Amino acid sequence: MSQAKSVDFGIKGGLNLTFFKVEQANFGPNVQSETGYYGGAFLDFEIDDFLSIQPELLYIGLNDFRFLNAPIYAKYTVAQDLNLMVGPSLNYFFDFFTNKFKVRGDVCASYNMSPTFDFHIKYTLGFVVLAPNGLFFGIGCRF
């Protein structure tokens, strides 16, 4: 008889550092960064003891720059309380780009401080020049 798989719901939020490559005349690319915040919700669909699928929906704010980030992670438990996540990141930019939809890639690690709370860090890589890279530090809470 198979054991029932669980689905967890939670919220998360934290600090976001976003890096933009800006061309400056004859000087070439210059990397500029913006600091902001993010917050949102996630679901965690357990597949087995070591693997789950975790889609998220996050609202990200950087000064006047706002967008939605929807990563879909394959989450793998590598050690007790330590998880690695990787997957595509679908993004909708409200006001910065002409082409408002971008696909990026995410790599994330999370550490379960308790059954309810985790600390996570993720890096988001933009695949085209105008899709900025980002570094996220935050806390999540499961219900």
C-alpha positions as CSV (number, residue, x, y, z in Angstrom):
1,M,0.0,0.0,0.0
2,S,1.5,3.4,-1.0
3,Q,1.9,6.3,1.4
4,A,-0.1,9.4,0.6
5,K,2.0,12.2,-0.9
6,S,1.9,15.6,0.8
7,V,1.3,19.1,-0.7
8,D,2.7,21.9,1.4
9,F,1.7,25.6,1.1
10,G,3.9,28.5,2.3
11,I,4.9,32.1,2.0
12,K,8.4,33.5,1.5
13,G,10.1,36.9,1.2
14,G,13.3,38.7,1.6
15,L,16.0,40.8,-0.1
16,N,16.7,40.9,-3.8
17,L,19.8,42.2,-5.6
18,T,19.4,42.6,-9.3
19,F,22.3,43.1,-11.7
20,F,21.9,45.0,-15.0
21,K,24.5,45.2,-17.8
22,V,24.4,48.8,-19.2
23,E,26.4,49.8,-22.3
24,Q,28.2,53.0,-21.7
25,A,29.3,54.5,-25.1
26,N,32.8,53.4,-26.0
27,F,33.6,52.0,-22.5
28,G,31.7,48.7,-23.0
29,P,29.3,47.0,-20.5
30,N,29.0,48.3,-17.0
31,V,27.2,46.2,-14.4
32,Q,24.8,48.2,-12.2
33,S,22.8,46.7,-9.3
34,E,19.5,47.6,-7.6
35,T,18.4,46.4,-4.2
36,G,14.8,45.5,-3.5
37,Y,12.4,43.1,-1.9
38,Y,10.3,40.1,-2.8
39,G,7.4,38.2,-1.4
40,G,4.9,35.6,-2.4
41,A,3.6,32.1,-2.1
42,F,4.7,28.6,-3.0
43,L,3.3,25.0,-3.2
44,D,5.5,22.0,-2.6
45,F,4.2,18.7,-4.3
46,E,6.1,15.7,-2.8
47,I,7.0,13.0,-5.3
48,D,9.1,10.9,-3.0
49,D,11.2,11.3,0.2
50,F,14.0,13.2,-1.8
51,L,12.2,14.9,-4.7
52,S,9.4,17.4,-5.0
53,I,8.1,20.0,-7.5
54,Q,7.8,23.5,-6.1
55,P,6.1,26.2,-8.1
56,E,6.2,29.8,-6.7
57,L,4.6,33.1,-7.5
58,L,6.7,36.1,-6.2
59,Y,6.2,39.9,-6.5
60,I,9.5,41.7,-6.8
61,G,10.1,45.4,-6.3
62,L,13.2,47.4,-7.1
63,N,12.7,51.1,-6.7
64,D,10.2,52.0,-9.5
65,F,10.8,48.6,-11.2
66,R,8.2,45.9,-10.6
67,F,7.7,42.3,-11.9
68,L,6.2,38.9,-11.2
69,N,8.5,35.9,-11.0
70,A,7.1,32.4,-11.3
71,P,9.8,29.8,-10.9
72,I,9.0,26.1,-11.3
73,Y,11.6,24.1,-9.3
74,A,12.6,20.5,-9.2
75,K,13.6,20.3,-5.5
76,Y,16.0,17.6,-4.3
77,T,16.9,16.9,-0.7
78,V,20.7,16.4,-0.7
79,A,21.2,16.1,3.1
80,Q,19.0,16.3,6.2
81,D,17.3,19.8,6.0
82,L,19.3,20.9,3.0
83,N,17.6,21.2,-0.4
84,L,18.8,22.1,-3.9
85,M,16.3,23.5,-6.5
86,V,16.7,24.2,-10.2
87,G,14.2,25.2,-12.9
88,P,12.9,27.7,-15.3
89,S,11.7,31.1,-14.1
90,L,8.9,32.8,-15.9
91,N,8.8,36.6,-15.5
92,Y,6.4,39.4,-16.3
93,F,7.9,42.9,-16.1
94,F,5.3,45.6,-15.5
95,D,7.0,48.7,-16.6
96,F,10.7,48.4,-17.7
97,F,10.9,46.5,-20.9
98,T,9.0,46.7,-24.2
99,N,9.0,42.9,-24.3
100,K,7.5,42.3,-20.9
101,F,7.8,38.5,-20.8
102,K,11.2,36.9,-20.1
103,V,12.3,33.3,-19.3
104,R,15.3,33.0,-16.9
105,G,16.9,30.1,-15.1
106,D,17.1,29.7,-11.3
107,V,19.4,27.7,-9.0
108,C,18.5,27.8,-5.3
109,A,19.5,26.2,-2.0
110,S,17.4,26.1,1.1
111,Y,18.0,25.0,4.7
112,N,15.2,24.0,6.9
113,M,15.7,25.7,10.3
114,S,12.6,23.9,11.6
115,P,9.7,22.0,10.2
116,T,8.0,25.4,9.6
117,F,10.8,27.8,8.6
118,D,13.6,27.8,6.1
119,F,16.4,30.1,4.9
120,H,17.0,30.2,1.2
121,I,19.3,31.8,-1.3
122,K,18.8,31.7,-5.1
123,Y,20.5,33.0,-8.2
124,T,18.5,33.9,-11.3
125,L,20.3,34.0,-14.6
126,G,18.9,36.0,-17.5
127,F,19.4,34.4,-20.9
128,V,19.3,37.6,-23.0
129,V,21.0,41.0,-22.6
130,L,17.9,42.7,-21.2
131,A,16.9,39.9,-18.8
132,P,18.7,40.9,-15.6
133,N,20.4,38.5,-13.2
134,G,19.4,38.4,-9.6
135,L,20.5,37.2,-6.1
136,F,17.8,36.5,-3.5
137,F,18.2,36.0,0.3
138,G,15.1,35.1,2.3
139,I,13.0,33.2,4.7
140,G,10.0,30.9,4.0
141,C,7.2,29.7,6.2
142,R,5.2,26.5,5.7
143,F,1.6,26.0,6.9
